Amino acid sequence: MNHVGPLDQLGIAALLQKVVEKEKPDLVLLGKQSIDDDQNQVGQYLAEFLGWGQATFASKVESLESEQEKNKAPAIQLGADGKTVRVVREVDNGLATLECTLPAVVTTDLRLNLPRYASLPGIMKAKSKPIEELTPQKLGVDVALKIQVLKLSSPPPRKAGIKVPDVASLVDKLRNEAKAV
């Protein structure tokens, strides 16, 4: 993508939508967030624009197939008609496993995969491949900023915590000061 100037999350998702509609993949994998804005919104916007299902923060992605298909074909092919992906994601209390019907958008966590290193023959083959340069104009996307950050501010400082010597003191403070019990 060749574009000079700032892009917001809506603009990036709109550009990706056009590329996905052109290339027609069944599964789009995206990082969960970028280091510039740290917003974690592009994947969700893209899924909405495409009308696809989504799974977020994936630490593991597997393809699934029915028992009938397993007997016909030994290899699992992502993206074939009727396939689903199983996504494992970390949550506060452990792991959550989701199944999503393709086509889908999946945003990934850092633990999804170990990077592979390209071989020298692979690098040489890649050099000879044509690279199509796309622009927002070629894709017909208006990338004018639609999101404006009005203000960034730190949260107010919290009151310092206190240590209580025993359970009875804790219950007393919760009951009388915090009115929680």
C-alpha positions as CSV (number, residue, x, y, z in Angstrom):
1,M,0.0,0.0,0.0
2,N,1.4,3.3,-1.0
3,H,0.0,6.3,0.8
4,V,1.5,9.5,2.2
5,G,-0.2,10.9,5.2
6,P,-2.0,9.7,8.4
7,L,-4.5,6.9,8.4
8,D,-7.0,6.1,11.1
9,Q,-8.4,2.7,11.9
10,L,-11.5,3.1,9.7
11,G,-9.3,4.1,6.7
12,I,-7.0,1.1,7.2
13,A,-9.9,-1.3,7.5
14,A,-11.6,0.2,4.4
15,L,-8.3,-0.3,2.4
16,L,-8.0,-3.9,3.7
17,Q,-11.6,-4.5,2.8
18,K,-11.0,-3.7,-0.8
19,V,-7.9,-5.9,-0.9
20,V,-9.8,-8.8,0.7
21,E,-12.7,-8.4,-1.8
22,K,-10.2,-8.4,-4.7
23,E,-8.1,-11.4,-3.4
24,K,-11.1,-13.4,-2.0
25,P,-9.3,-15.2,0.9
26,D,-11.4,-17.2,3.4
27,L,-9.3,-16.3,6.4
28,V,-7.7,-13.0,7.2
29,L,-5.1,-13.0,10.0
30,L,-4.1,-9.6,11.5
31,G,-2.1,-8.6,14.5
32,K,-4.2,-7.5,17.4
33,Q,-2.9,-4.0,17.5
34,S,-0.2,-1.7,16.0
35,I,2.5,0.1,17.9
36,D,1.6,3.6,16.7
37,D,-1.9,4.0,18.0
38,D,-2.4,0.8,20.0
39,Q,-6.1,0.9,19.4
40,N,-7.0,-2.8,18.6
41,Q,-9.8,-1.8,16.2
42,V,-8.7,-2.6,12.6
43,G,-9.6,-6.3,12.8
44,Q,-13.0,-5.6,14.3
45,Y,-13.8,-2.9,11.7
46,L,-12.7,-5.1,8.9
47,A,-14.9,-8.0,10.0
48,E,-17.8,-5.7,10.2
49,F,-17.2,-4.1,6.8
50,L,-17.0,-7.6,5.2
51,G,-19.9,-9.0,7.2
52,W,-17.6,-11.9,8.4
53,G,-17.2,-13.5,11.8
54,Q,-14.3,-12.7,13.9
55,A,-12.1,-14.0,16.7
56,T,-9.7,-11.8,18.6
57,F,-6.4,-12.3,20.5
58,A,-5.8,-15.7,19.1
59,S,-2.8,-17.6,20.6
60,K,-3.5,-20.7,18.6
61,V,-5.5,-21.3,15.3
62,E,-6.5,-24.7,14.0
63,S,-8.6,-25.8,11.1
64,L,-11.5,-28.2,11.6
65,E,-13.2,-30.6,9.3
66,S,-16.0,-33.1,9.6
67,E,-15.4,-36.8,10.2
68,Q,-16.7,-37.5,6.7
69,E,-14.2,-35.1,5.1
70,K,-11.4,-36.5,7.3
71,N,-11.9,-39.9,5.7
72,K,-11.8,-38.4,2.2
73,A,-8.8,-36.2,2.4
74,P,-5.8,-36.6,4.8
75,A,-4.6,-33.0,4.5
76,I,-6.5,-30.2,6.1
77,Q,-7.1,-27.3,3.7
78,L,-8.0,-24.0,5.3
79,G,-10.6,-22.0,3.5
80,A,-12.5,-24.8,1.7
81,D,-16.3,-24.5,1.7
82,G,-17.9,-25.4,5.0
83,K,-14.7,-25.2,7.1
84,T,-14.3,-23.7,10.4
85,V,-11.3,-22.5,12.5
86,R,-10.8,-23.2,16.1
87,V,-9.2,-20.3,18.0
88,V,-7.7,-20.5,21.4
89,R,-7.3,-17.3,23.3
90,E,-6.0,-16.4,26.7
91,V,-8.4,-14.9,29.1
92,D,-8.1,-13.8,32.7
93,N,-8.9,-17.2,34.2
94,G,-7.2,-19.4,31.6
95,L,-8.0,-20.3,28.0
96,A,-11.1,-19.8,25.9
97,T,-11.7,-21.9,22.8
98,L,-13.9,-20.5,20.0
99,E,-15.0,-21.9,16.7
100,C,-15.6,-19.6,13.8
101,T,-17.1,-20.4,10.4
102,L,-15.1,-19.3,7.4
103,P,-14.8,-16.7,6.0
104,A,-13.5,-15.0,9.1
105,V,-11.1,-12.4,10.4
106,V,-8.8,-13.5,13.2
107,T,-6.6,-11.1,15.2
108,T,-3.5,-12.7,16.8
109,D,-1.6,-12.5,20.0
110,L,2.1,-12.6,20.4
111,R,2.1,-16.3,21.2
112,L,0.5,-17.4,18.0
113,N,3.6,-18.6,16.2
114,L,7.3,-18.6,16.1
115,P,8.7,-16.7,13.1
116,R,10.2,-18.8,10.3
117,Y,13.4,-17.6,8.6
118,A,13.4,-17.4,4.8
119,S,15.7,-19.7,2.9
120,L,18.1,-18.2,0.4
121,P,16.3,-19.8,-2.6
122,G,13.0,-18.5,-1.2
123,I,14.5,-15.0,-1.0
124,M,15.8,-15.2,-4.6
125,K,12.4,-16.4,-5.9
126,A,10.6,-13.6,-4.0
127,K,12.9,-11.0,-5.7
128,S,11.6,-12.0,-9.1
129,K,7.9,-11.9,-8.2
130,P,6.0,-8.8,-9.4
131,I,4.6,-6.6,-6.6
132,E,1.4,-4.8,-7.3
133,E,1.5,-1.3,-5.8
134,L,-1.9,-0.2,-4.6
135,T,-3.0,3.3,-3.6
136,P,-6.3,4.4,-2.0
137,Q,-7.2,6.0,-5.3
138,K,-6.7,2.8,-7.2
139,L,-8.9,1.0,-4.7
140,G,-11.5,3.7,-4.7
141,V,-11.2,4.4,-0.9
142,D,-11.6,7.8,0.7
143,V,-9.0,7.7,3.5
144,A,-9.8,11.2,4.9
145,L,-9.5,11.0,8.7
146,K,-12.8,10.2,10.3
147,I,-11.5,9.8,13.8
148,Q,-10.1,12.8,15.6
149,V,-8.3,12.5,19.0
150,L,-9.5,15.5,21.0
151,K,-7.5,15.0,24.2
152,L,-5.3,12.5,25.9
153,S,-5.1,12.6,29.7
154,S,-3.8,10.4,32.5
155,P,-6.3,8.9,34.9
156,P,-6.6,10.7,38.3
157,P,-4.1,9.4,40.9
158,R,-5.5,6.6,43.2
159,K,-5.5,6.9,46.9
160,A,-2.8,4.9,48.5
161,G,-3.8,1.5,49.8
162,I,-3.6,0.4,53.4
163,K,-2.3,-2.8,55.1
164,V,-4.6,-4.4,57.6
165,P,-3.1,-6.6,60.3
166,D,-5.8,-9.3,60.4
167,V,-9.1,-10.5,58.9
168,A,-11.1,-8.8,61.7
169,S,-9.7,-5.4,60.8
170,L,-10.3,-6.0,57.1
171,V,-14.0,-6.9,57.8
172,D,-14.3,-3.9,60.0
173,K,-13.0,-1.5,57.3
174,L,-15.1,-3.1,54.6
175,R,-18.2,-2.9,56.8
176,N,-17.8,0.6,58.3
177,E,-15.6,2.6,55.9
178,A,-16.3,1.1,52.5
179,K,-19.9,0.0,53.3
180,A,-19.2,-3.1,51.2
181,V,-20.3,-5.8,53.6
